[in-house]
Amino acid sequence: MACKVKGVWSMASELRTGEREAHGRYYAEYVGEVSDEPRDQLQALLDEKDAREWHLVGVVGGLPKGGVIFFWDTERPSFGRRSR
């Protein structure tokens, strides 16, 4: 079961807050209510995750009730490198 806060649903059944850790490496986030200014709302979401150094790896739209699901990678990319 997902929880809702201001149009954004956590797919991990936890409230979405700035202090909450992602569930595992990947995190799915449902944005159900798009404001009158969707560009501003979506840019704010992207900026929030960029500040946490999360990387957008996928987006699903066209859902039955509208909305969008964003898939985030919460770890820094290694680009195939290993620390020695």
Backbone as numpy.savetxt, mean C-alpha at the origin, in Angstrom:
# Nx Ny Nz CAx CAy CAz Cx Cy Cz
-10.46 -10.93 7.56 -11.30 -9.76 7.56 -10.42 -8.52 7.56
-10.72 -7.54 6.76 -9.92 -6.33 6.66 -10.54 -5.22 7.50
-9.72 -4.27 7.91 -10.19 -3.12 8.68 -10.11 -1.88 7.81
-11.02 -0.93 8.07 -11.10 0.24 7.21 -10.84 1.51 8.02
-10.01 2.38 7.47 -9.75 3.69 8.04 -9.71 4.68 6.90
-10.67 5.60 6.84 -10.71 6.64 5.82 -10.52 6.12 4.41
-11.24 5.09 4.04 -11.21 4.60 2.67 -10.05 3.70 2.32
-9.17 3.40 3.27 -8.03 2.54 2.99 -8.16 1.29 3.84
-8.11 0.14 3.22 -8.24 -1.12 3.92 -6.91 -1.85 3.94
-6.57 -2.39 5.08 -5.40 -3.24 5.20 -5.83 -4.65 4.87
-5.10 -5.31 4.02 -5.43 -6.68 3.65 -4.92 -7.67 4.70
-4.21 -7.17 5.72 -3.67 -8.04 6.76 -4.50 -7.98 8.04
-5.74 -7.47 7.96 -6.66 -7.40 9.08 -6.13 -6.55 10.23
-5.37 -5.52 9.91 -4.85 -4.63 10.92 -5.14 -3.21 10.49
-5.28 -2.32 11.46 -5.48 -0.92 11.14 -4.25 -0.36 10.45
-4.48 0.51 9.50 -3.40 1.17 8.77 -2.98 2.40 9.56
-1.80 2.37 10.12 -1.27 3.53 10.83 0.18 3.71 10.43
0.73 4.88 10.72 2.12 5.15 10.38 3.09 4.29 11.17
2.65 3.77 12.32 3.53 3.00 13.18 3.43 1.50 12.95
2.42 1.05 12.22 2.19 -0.38 12.02 3.21 -0.97 11.06
3.72 -2.11 11.39 4.64 -2.82 10.51 3.85 -3.63 9.50
4.42 -3.83 8.35 3.79 -4.65 7.32 3.79 -6.11 7.75
2.89 -6.88 7.20 2.80 -8.31 7.48 3.72 -9.03 6.50
4.89 -9.42 6.94 5.85 -10.06 6.06 6.51 -9.04 5.14
7.15 -9.53 4.10 7.85 -8.62 3.18 6.89 -7.86 2.29
5.85 -8.51 1.82 4.91 -7.87 0.90 3.64 -7.48 1.63
3.05 -6.39 1.19 1.88 -5.83 1.86 0.86 -5.39 0.81
-0.38 -5.82 0.97 -1.46 -5.42 0.06 -2.34 -4.40 0.76
-2.67 -3.33 0.05 -3.45 -2.24 0.63 -4.59 -1.86 -0.32
-5.81 -1.92 0.17 -6.99 -1.61 -0.63 -7.40 -0.15 -0.40
-7.49 0.61 -1.47 -7.98 1.98 -1.41 -9.36 1.96 -2.06
-10.40 2.06 -1.23 -11.76 1.89 -1.71 -12.46 3.17 -2.07
-12.19 4.22 -1.36 -12.86 5.49 -1.62 -11.86 6.46 -2.22
-12.08 6.82 -3.44 -11.20 7.78 -4.09 -11.86 9.15 -3.96
-11.10 10.12 -3.50 -11.63 11.46 -3.25 -11.96 12.17 -4.56
-12.46 13.40 -4.43 -12.74 14.22 -5.61 -11.47 14.57 -6.37
-10.35 14.50 -5.68 -9.04 14.77 -6.29 -8.22 13.48 -6.24
-8.49 12.51 -7.11 -7.80 11.22 -7.01 -6.30 11.32 -7.20
-5.86 12.23 -8.05 -4.41 12.37 -8.27 -3.71 12.76 -6.97
-4.29 13.72 -6.24 -3.70 14.16 -4.97 -3.71 13.04 -3.93
-4.83 12.30 -3.85 -4.94 11.21 -2.89 -3.92 10.12 -3.18
-3.81 9.72 -4.43 -2.88 8.65 -4.78 -1.43 9.10 -4.65
-1.15 10.35 -4.99 0.22 10.87 -4.82 0.61 10.90 -3.35
-0.33 11.26 -2.47 -0.05 11.27 -1.04 0.28 9.86 -0.54
-0.46 8.87 -1.04 -0.19 7.48 -0.67 1.19 7.05 -1.15
1.54 7.38 -2.39 2.86 7.03 -2.93 3.97 7.72 -2.14
3.78 8.99 -1.80 4.78 9.73 -1.03 4.96 9.13 0.37
3.84 8.72 0.99 3.90 8.11 2.32 4.74 6.84 2.30
4.50 6.00 1.32 5.25 4.74 1.24 6.70 4.96 0.82
6.94 5.94 -0.04 8.31 6.26 -0.45 9.12 6.72 0.75
8.50 7.47 1.64 9.19 7.94 2.85 9.60 6.75 3.73
8.85 5.67 3.64 9.17 4.46 4.41 10.09 3.52 3.62
10.45 3.93 2.39 11.29 3.17 1.48 10.63 1.87 1.03
9.31 1.89 0.89 8.57 0.77 0.32 8.52 0.97 -1.18
8.42 -0.12 -1.92 8.42 -0.07 -3.38 7.13 -0.69 -3.92
6.49 0.03 -4.81 5.26 -0.45 -5.43 5.61 -1.54 -6.43
5.02 -2.72 -6.26 5.32 -3.83 -7.17 4.11 -4.26 -7.99
2.92 -3.75 -7.65 1.75 -4.12 -8.43 0.54 -3.31 -8.05
-0.40 -3.22 -8.99 -1.65 -2.50 -8.77 -2.76 -3.29 -9.46
-3.90 -3.41 -8.78 -5.08 -4.06 -9.37 -6.21 -3.06 -9.29
-6.84 -2.79 -10.42 -8.00 -1.90 -10.46 -9.17 -2.63 -11.11
-10.25 -1.90 -11.34 -11.41 -2.49 -11.97 -12.14 -3.47 -11.09
-12.09 -3.27 -9.79 -12.77 -4.16 -8.86 -14.27 -3.88 -8.87
-15.09 -4.86 -8.46 -16.55 -4.71 -8.55 -17.10 -3.43 -7.90
-16.59 -3.03 -6.76 -17.08 -1.83 -6.07 -16.14 -0.64 -6.27
-15.34 -0.68 -7.30 -14.36 0.37 -7.53 -13.16 0.12 -6.63
-12.35 1.10 -6.50 -11.18 0.96 -5.64 -10.00 0.33 -6.36
-8.90 0.31 -5.65 -7.63 -0.16 -6.19 -6.89 -0.91 -5.08
-6.18 -1.97 -5.43 -5.30 -2.65 -4.48 -3.87 -2.38 -4.90
-3.07 -1.88 -3.97 -1.65 -1.64 -4.19 -0.88 -2.75 -3.48
0.14 -3.29 -4.15 1.01 -4.30 -3.57 2.39 -3.67 -3.37
2.86 -3.71 -2.12 4.11 -3.05 -1.74 5.15 -4.07 -1.32
6.41 -3.82 -1.69 7.56 -4.57 -1.19 8.15 -3.71 -0.09
8.18 -4.21 1.12 8.60 -3.41 2.26 10.10 -3.49 2.55
10.84 -4.24 1.73 12.29 -4.34 1.91 13.01 -3.63 0.78
14.21 -3.19 1.07 15.02 -2.55 0.03 15.42 -3.58 -1.01
15.41 -3.21 -2.28 15.81 -4.16 -3.32 17.31 -4.43 -3.25
17.70 -5.66 -3.50 19.12 -6.02 -3.46 19.73 -6.04 -4.86
18.88 -6.06 -5.89 19.33 -6.12 -7.29 20.30 -7.28 -7.49
20.04 -8.39 -6.80 20.86 -9.60 -6.96 22.18 -9.57 -6.20
22.45 -8.50 -5.47 23.70 -8.42 -4.71 23.53 -9.03 -3.34
24.62 -9.57 -2.83 24.65 -10.11 -1.48 25.73 -9.38 -0.71
25.47 -9.15 0.56 26.52 -8.53 1.39 27.56 -9.58 1.72
28.81 -9.17 1.74 29.91 -10.13 2.00 30.55 -9.87 3.31
